[in-house]
Amino acid sequence: MYFSDQGSGTPVLLLPANGHDSRDYAGVVPTLSGRNRVIAVDWPGFGRTPAPEPPGSASAGAFAAELAALVERLNLPAAHIIGNSIGGYAAARLAIEAPHRVRSLVLVSPGGFPVLGFGDRLFISLRGRPGVTRLINRRFASSYLHLRTPLTRQIIERATYRRGDVRAVIDAAIWRSFRDPDFDLRSLADQITAPTLVAWGRHDPVFGARARAQVARSLPRASTITFDTGHVPFAEDPAAFLAEVQPFLDRVEGDAAHARGDQMDGRGGRQGI
């Protein structure tokens, strides 16, 4: 997978939503990379990452596996992971399967905790058809991006799939995979030990009250913040997002440093100050 890599320090991995790419994070990367090594990922078939072969083989589980492989290949120390939608699913799954790789989670409108009514299943079935996805994707993105800024307008433009665009095939395949058993993390979520912040957009039509309540039940130890945005708060209101997320990351770093100090004291390696 293509990724940008800026700054130094504890890694922060940025994972976009399905149909999106690393450019969504343009409004927060400069600040985050002032304190951390920031790695922003493009999923297969989006941004600069080539499409999987065949494109219709794409799935949420395959994206999560690509993330795990990337982290292993880079041999990253425990990282803060900010994941939006399917990126939230991939981040949570990594925290379950490789907890030593995850220092904290910021799950932004996260997938992986499905509560599917009849209307949801019907919509997934329709979105699973490439022709339907190509026709409606721009309008769908317009509906879940509540605030209009230069960046969100660019995202909407990128969400326009034209005839023959392989992204529509990949996007549709991802939607079909939302019915796969390995997309459902609810029974495994209690294995997440990393400090977790869940972020929602107040005007996000993708996840309603039932879905948010399910995430709260699955992650009872997580903190929650709601922004006055839609589905992609870090793109819609970067300043508000950073005002909440940067202190969270700083607290996690402080707690980790304190724990390391206690461990050194216990071994006789350093005396407390």
C-alpha positions as CSV (number, residue, x, y, z in Angstrom):
1,M,0.0,0.0,0.0
2,Y,1.1,3.6,-0.6
3,F,1.6,5.7,2.4
4,S,3.0,9.1,3.2
5,D,5.5,9.3,6.1
6,Q,6.2,12.6,7.9
7,G,7.6,13.7,11.2
8,S,9.3,11.7,14.0
9,G,8.4,10.1,17.3
10,T,5.7,7.7,18.2
11,P,3.9,6.6,15.0
12,V,0.4,7.8,14.3
13,L,-1.3,5.7,11.6
14,L,-4.1,7.4,9.7
15,L,-6.7,5.1,8.0
16,P,-9.4,6.5,5.7
17,A,-12.9,5.3,5.0
18,N,-14.0,3.0,2.2
19,G,-13.8,4.9,-1.1
20,H,-11.5,7.6,0.5
21,D,-7.8,8.0,0.7
22,S,-5.1,9.6,2.8
23,R,-5.7,13.1,1.4
24,D,-8.8,13.2,3.7
25,Y,-6.3,13.9,6.6
26,A,-4.7,16.9,5.0
27,G,-6.1,19.2,7.6
28,V,-4.6,17.4,10.6
29,V,-1.3,16.0,9.3
30,P,0.7,19.2,9.7
31,T,-0.2,19.5,13.4
32,L,0.1,15.8,14.2
33,S,3.5,15.4,12.4
34,G,4.9,18.2,14.6
35,R,5.0,15.8,17.5
36,N,4.8,12.3,15.9
37,R,5.7,10.2,13.0
38,V,2.5,10.3,10.9
39,I,1.8,7.5,8.4
40,A,-1.3,8.1,6.2
41,V,-2.4,5.1,4.2
42,D,-4.2,4.6,0.9
43,W,-6.4,1.5,0.7
44,P,-6.0,-0.9,-2.3
45,G,-7.5,0.7,-5.3
46,F,-7.7,4.2,-3.9
47,G,-5.3,7.1,-3.9
48,R,-1.9,5.9,-5.1
49,T,-2.3,2.2,-4.1
50,P,-3.0,-0.2,-7.1
51,A,-6.2,-2.1,-7.2
52,P,-6.4,-5.7,-5.9
53,E,-6.7,-8.4,-8.5
54,P,-9.4,-9.1,-9.3
55,P,-10.9,-5.8,-8.0
56,G,-14.1,-7.6,-7.0
57,S,-12.1,-9.6,-4.5
58,A,-11.7,-6.6,-2.2
59,S,-13.2,-6.9,1.3
60,A,-13.0,-5.2,4.7
61,G,-11.1,-8.3,6.0
62,A,-8.6,-8.0,3.2
63,F,-8.0,-4.3,4.0
64,A,-7.4,-5.2,7.6
65,A,-4.9,-7.9,6.6
66,E,-3.1,-5.4,4.4
67,L,-2.8,-3.0,7.4
68,A,-1.4,-5.8,9.6
69,A,1.1,-6.7,6.9
70,L,2.2,-3.1,6.5
71,V,2.7,-2.7,10.2
72,E,4.8,-5.8,10.3
73,R,6.8,-4.9,7.2
74,L,7.7,-1.4,8.7
75,N,8.3,-3.1,12.1
76,L,6.5,-0.2,13.8
77,P,6.6,0.1,17.5
78,A,3.2,0.4,19.2
79,A,1.3,3.2,17.3
80,H,-1.6,5.5,17.8
81,I,-4.1,4.6,15.2
82,I,-6.8,6.9,13.9
83,G,-9.3,5.1,11.7
84,N,-12.4,6.3,10.0
85,S,-15.3,3.9,9.1
86,I,-13.7,0.9,7.6
87,G,-10.4,2.3,8.9
88,G,-11.9,2.1,12.4
89,Y,-12.7,-1.5,11.8
90,A,-9.2,-2.3,10.6
91,A,-7.7,-0.4,13.6
92,A,-9.9,-2.3,16.1
93,R,-9.1,-5.6,14.5
94,L,-5.4,-4.9,14.7
95,A,-5.8,-4.0,18.4
96,I,-7.5,-7.4,18.9
97,E,-5.1,-9.5,16.9
98,A,-1.8,-7.7,17.6
99,P,-2.2,-5.6,20.7
100,H,1.6,-5.0,21.0
101,R,1.3,-3.0,17.8
102,V,-1.3,-0.5,19.1
103,R,-0.7,2.2,21.7
104,S,-4.1,3.8,21.4
105,L,-7.2,3.9,19.1
106,V,-9.2,6.8,17.8
107,L,-12.2,5.2,16.1
108,V,-14.0,7.8,14.0
109,S,-17.5,6.6,13.0
110,P,-16.1,3.1,13.2
111,G,-17.3,0.0,11.2
112,G,-17.2,-3.5,12.6
113,F,-20.0,-3.2,15.1
114,P,-23.0,-3.9,12.8
115,V,-26.7,-3.5,13.9
116,L,-28.5,-4.2,10.6
117,G,-32.2,-3.7,10.2
118,F,-34.1,-4.5,7.0
119,G,-33.3,-1.1,5.5
120,D,-29.6,-1.5,6.2
121,R,-29.4,-4.9,4.6
122,L,-31.3,-3.6,1.6
123,F,-28.9,-0.6,1.2
124,I,-25.9,-2.9,1.5
125,S,-27.3,-5.2,-1.1
126,L,-27.8,-2.2,-3.5
127,R,-24.4,-0.7,-2.7
128,G,-22.9,-4.1,-3.4
129,R,-23.7,-3.6,-7.1
130,P,-20.9,-1.7,-8.9
131,G,-23.4,0.0,-11.3
132,V,-25.5,1.3,-8.4
133,T,-22.4,2.4,-6.5
134,R,-21.1,4.3,-9.5
135,L,-24.4,6.2,-9.9
136,I,-25.0,7.2,-6.3
137,N,-21.5,7.5,-4.7
138,R,-21.1,11.3,-5.2
139,R,-24.6,12.0,-3.8
140,F,-24.0,9.6,-0.9
141,A,-20.7,11.4,0.0
142,S,-22.5,14.7,-0.2
143,S,-25.1,13.5,2.2
144,Y,-22.6,12.4,4.9
145,L,-20.2,15.3,4.7
146,H,-22.1,17.9,6.7
147,L,-19.7,20.9,6.5
148,R,-18.6,22.3,3.2
149,T,-14.9,23.3,3.1
150,P,-12.4,23.3,0.2
151,L,-11.2,19.9,1.5
152,T,-14.7,18.3,1.7
153,R,-15.5,19.6,-1.7
154,Q,-12.4,17.8,-3.0
155,I,-13.5,14.6,-1.3
156,I,-16.9,14.9,-3.0
157,E,-15.2,15.3,-6.3
158,R,-13.0,12.3,-5.7
159,A,-16.2,10.3,-4.9
160,T,-17.4,10.8,-8.4
161,Y,-17.1,7.4,-10.2
162,R,-17.3,7.5,-14.0
163,R,-18.0,4.7,-16.3
164,G,-15.2,2.1,-16.2
165,D,-13.8,3.4,-12.9
166,V,-12.4,0.3,-11.1
167,R,-13.0,2.1,-7.8
168,A,-16.7,1.4,-8.1
169,V,-16.1,-2.3,-8.3
170,I,-13.8,-2.2,-5.3
171,D,-16.2,0.0,-3.3
172,A,-19.1,-2.3,-4.1
173,A,-17.1,-5.4,-3.0
174,I,-16.3,-3.7,0.3
175,W,-20.0,-3.0,0.9
176,R,-20.8,-6.7,0.2
177,S,-18.2,-7.8,2.7
178,F,-20.0,-5.9,5.5
179,R,-22.2,-9.0,5.8
180,D,-19.1,-11.3,6.3
181,P,-18.8,-12.9,9.7
182,D,-15.2,-11.5,10.2
183,F,-16.5,-7.9,9.9
184,D,-18.4,-8.3,13.1
185,L,-16.1,-7.5,16.1
186,R,-18.8,-7.3,18.7
187,S,-17.9,-10.6,20.4
188,L,-14.2,-9.8,20.3
189,A,-14.2,-6.2,21.3
190,D,-13.6,-6.9,25.0
191,Q,-10.1,-8.1,24.0
192,I,-9.1,-4.5,23.1
193,T,-6.8,-3.2,25.9
194,A,-5.5,0.0,24.2
195,P,-6.9,3.3,25.4
196,T,-9.7,4.1,23.0
197,L,-11.5,7.3,22.0
198,V,-14.6,6.9,19.8
199,A,-15.6,10.0,17.7
200,W,-18.9,10.6,16.1
201,G,-20.4,13.3,13.9
202,R,-23.7,14.7,15.2
203,H,-25.0,15.0,11.6
204,D,-23.7,11.7,10.3
205,P,-26.6,9.8,8.5
206,V,-24.5,6.6,8.2
207,F,-24.5,5.7,11.9
208,G,-27.7,6.4,13.9
209,A,-28.5,6.0,17.6
210,R,-28.7,2.2,17.5
211,A,-25.3,1.8,15.9
212,R,-23.7,4.2,18.4
213,A,-25.3,2.5,21.3
214,Q,-23.9,-0.8,20.1
215,V,-20.4,0.6,19.9
216,A,-20.8,1.9,23.5
217,R,-21.9,-1.5,24.7
218,S,-19.0,-3.2,22.9
219,L,-16.4,-0.7,24.1
220,P,-17.6,0.3,27.6
221,R,-14.2,1.6,28.7
222,A,-13.8,3.9,25.7
223,S,-14.2,7.7,25.9
224,T,-16.6,9.3,23.4
225,I,-16.7,12.7,21.7
226,T,-19.3,14.0,19.3
227,F,-18.4,16.7,16.8
228,D,-20.8,19.1,15.0
229,T,-20.0,17.4,11.7
230,G,-20.9,14.5,9.5
231,H,-19.1,11.2,8.9
232,V,-15.5,12.6,8.5
233,P,-14.9,15.1,11.3
234,F,-11.2,15.4,10.9
235,A,-11.8,16.7,7.3
236,E,-14.8,18.8,8.1
237,D,-13.5,20.6,11.2
238,P,-9.8,19.8,11.6
239,A,-9.3,22.3,14.4
240,A,-12.1,20.9,16.6
241,F,-10.9,17.4,15.9
242,L,-7.3,18.2,16.9
243,A,-8.5,20.0,20.0
244,E,-9.9,16.7,21.3
245,V,-7.6,14.1,19.8
246,Q,-4.2,15.7,20.5
247,P,-4.8,15.9,24.3
248,F,-6.0,12.3,24.2
249,L,-2.7,11.2,22.4
250,D,-0.7,13.3,24.9
251,R,-2.4,11.7,27.9
252,V,-1.6,8.2,26.5
253,E,2.0,9.2,25.9
254,G,2.2,10.6,29.4
255,D,0.8,7.4,30.9
256,A,3.2,5.3,28.8
257,A,6.2,7.3,30.0
258,H,5.0,7.0,33.6
259,A,4.6,3.3,33.3
260,R,8.1,3.0,31.8
261,G,9.5,5.0,34.7
262,D,7.8,2.7,37.2
263,Q,9.2,-0.3,35.5
264,M,12.7,1.1,35.6
265,D,12.3,2.0,39.3
266,G,11.2,-1.6,40.0
267,R,14.4,-2.9,38.4
268,G,16.5,-0.5,40.3
269,G,17.4,1.2,37.1
270,R,16.3,4.7,38.1
271,Q,15.1,6.4,41.2
272,G,11.9,8.4,41.3
273,I,12.1,12.1,41.2
